[in-house]
Amino acid sequence: MTRFRARFAAHILRIGGVVAYPTEAVYGLGCDPLDEAAVRRLLRIKARPLGKGLILIAHRFSCLRPFIEEVPVSEESRATRTWPGPVTWVWPASGRCPEWITGGRETVAVRVTAHPIAAALCRCYDGAIVSTSANVSNRPPARKALEVRRRLQEPPDFILAGPVGPSSQPTKILDLATGKVIRPV
C-alpha cells in the first residue's frame, strides 16, 4: 500500500504539486526543486520567505549531484558517512541549483534520508525533492498527518501518511567545509 501511495505522491510532484510526507522527525512539505511555480506555492503555504533557502532530500547521493559542486574527498566522505540518516549538510551549490532553492546563497542544504516513507517517495520520484517542515514558519511542525491540515493555511495536494521517525527535533544541519553545527538537534 505504501508503495502505491508513494508512486501517486511522486506523480503529484511531477505535475507541479506539493506533497506532505513523514521524515526523520516531523512531516515535511516537498515539491520538484526545478519547478519554480511549485516551490513558490510551497513557500506561500508555509509563509516562508524565498531568501531562507530550502533543504533537498534524496534516497541516494547520486540524485543530489546535479545540485551540488564537487568537493574534496575528505569533505564528501564527512557527509556520506552520516547517510542515509538524519544529518543535513550545507554543501556548495552547483550552477544548476536554482536560486529559489538556495535563497540566493552559494550553498544548498542536502540530505540522503533514512526515513522509509520519505526514501520511498524519493525513489518513486527518482530524484531529489524539496524538504521543509509542514508548518507555517516559526510555528510548531506537524508530527501527524492530521496536524498537517490543521497547521497550514492552504493544504498540500496530497498527504503521504505514515509515522515520523523517533527524533523530537528537526534534523541537525552541519557545514560541510568546517563540520560546524548550523542547527543543533
Steps between C-alpha positions, in 0.01 A plus 500: 500500500779746587670440165180581311449816708865599449461457123187714505678767710792496251249554218364803686856638525559446127190701405599797718327409823598531864505187718527453877688191623658369822873546557746409774340744749202690356274512197666667205363690205655421166487579133714482188800724572527598132137616478511865607121533515473194727775631729338843521166337585667290771657817644161672493341206685768532769508882498877459464718760328686398186832617642516233773581221256373142509632152572512231231470132589557189294506124543855477364791741472511492119160675486652801680799531263331738248444753781843492667861575407776247522697537822818341634461129578551567872203738507280272293573201721425711811142526372457161337608322822184640665265393219243372468407669823362804680791736425468787251817652352543847354690438178630733224218533247556422134415749228195283423353546848224763472507818704153420632659198674821667625329821608766687302790338684789307348407196710215250523391277789477130405427166665469135403201399707476181699127535563335211312199697372697812404757275328223310318358830375842610374557158340163514319572857393853390401661821610554754773200682643452807716467424872383764743289455812124489452402806699462873468845654561592546864214276617526142630548240225247222442586153626175335382312508170195666658719778642621583148151616399445681830831689495504625142294783357475319166512120481753313288374307199561165668604369843707183492398380846719299733697526823783748539834381631589490869681834520308778673705773329559585132820355352838638593652731235880511464736704284683267262822701482545545877283233662351771722142465620264749334182360657533263796275203558 
